Amino acid sequence: MIMKPEIKISSATLVSALGCGIDATLKSLLEFKSGLKPQNYSQVDFETYLGEVKELKSYQIDDDYKKSDCRNNRLTQLCLNTDNFKQKVEGIKQKYGSDNIPLFLATSTSGITTTEQAYQNNSKNDNYQNTHQFFSLAKFVSSYLNINSHMSLISTACSSSAKAVVSAMEYIQAGLSDVAIVGVCDSLCLTTIYGFHSLGLLSAQKCAPWDENRGGTSLGEAAAFLILEKCDDNDKNKEIIKIKGFGESVDGFHMSTPHPDALGAKLAINSALDNAGLSACDVDYINLHGTATAINDKTEDLAIKNIFSNDTMASSTKGGSGHTLAASGIVELIICMLSIQNNMAFGTMNTTKIDKELSANIILKNTPAAINTTLSNSFGFGGNNCCLILGSS
């Protein structure tokens, strides 16, 4: 049997409503401080809460990239310049060469906001033609980091960035590279806000996953990037974070509703456990997809109940960040990394009373515990599901 190489997370960066950077994110999680605020869009005529990145109000894209200027690329640039990530990329370029570092990226919004503004203002500025397409993110990141290698862009709704991680892992495990940069950016736009509202999925209050009075989700925005590397002999005696396994499924039950028997979710979770060579009892903490919509929480709860014991701790962190759509996979993988590094199962913000019809072991408050192995769920529209298992060495 050929052993697949183990893959570690060498570096990470994250910007969301929880904070600008890994340390700021951890601080908000430990202080149980949500980043959700009442929406203040003049064009939105209903009440909801959003997870906006406050730094974007004044942040500008570099002069050399004005033709790529849009909210999505500004958020991307902000993230790449956070947590010394761009400098760390320079380090791996020296080690591997800029033409040997593939990019695996994800988005579901790209620069839609710029397109919306162009139509609203009847603008003759055709900049949106450079930023509207999904691949504009890949072009921007490749140029900004000066990397000339394989590029791919994945857009499978809320599982997009988790699937980008899987693609990068498979690329490394196939022997095509020893390293990869994986990243995502999804920014707020009216199309998404009104789209979710039209489906009756938005809450007028801060979203409260698994709560008996949950009224829907709260949208957010985020950018997050990882450097993944193949483990080598020098890692044997080090405390490192590895991506132990992954599982994917597509149940195709409905465009926006999960399979009522959680068939896709269960298949993805079990596939991840099999891929990692683990059993359900090995998982210490589950970061749920946990959107706080009535059907999604109920279906995911069914999957968890079917596979895990009542002792396995689970929570959703979307009450802090909002549902960051394509970004949620990597955002929550980084939160799982912080859980392992800090021996903390982060609680479920805004939730006060668990729905009696649900039975997963939902933790409401931050819970200190020995966390060695975590599972992160990402379940997207159309039944696009992806689960990632993280562990310490």
Secondary structure, 3 states (H helix, E strand, C coil): CCCCCCEEEEEEEEEECCEECHHHHHHHHHCCCCCCEECCCCCCCCCCEEECCHHHHCCCCCHHHHHHCCHHHHHHHHHHCCCCHHHHHHHHHHHHCHHHCCEEEECCCCCHHHHHHHHHCCCCCCCHHHHCCCCHHHHHHHHHHCCCCCEEEECCHHHHHHHHHHHHHHHHHCCCCCEEEEEEEECCCHHHHHHHHHCCCECCCCCCCCECCCCCECEECEEEEEEEEECCHHHCCCCCEEEEEEEEEECCCCCCCCCCCCHHHHHHHHHHHHHHCCCHHHCCEEECCCCCCHHHHHHHHHHHHHHCCCCCEEECCHHHHCECHHHHHHHHHHHHHHHHHHCEECCCCCCCCECCCCCCCECCCCEECCCCEEEEEEEEHHHEEEEEEEEEC
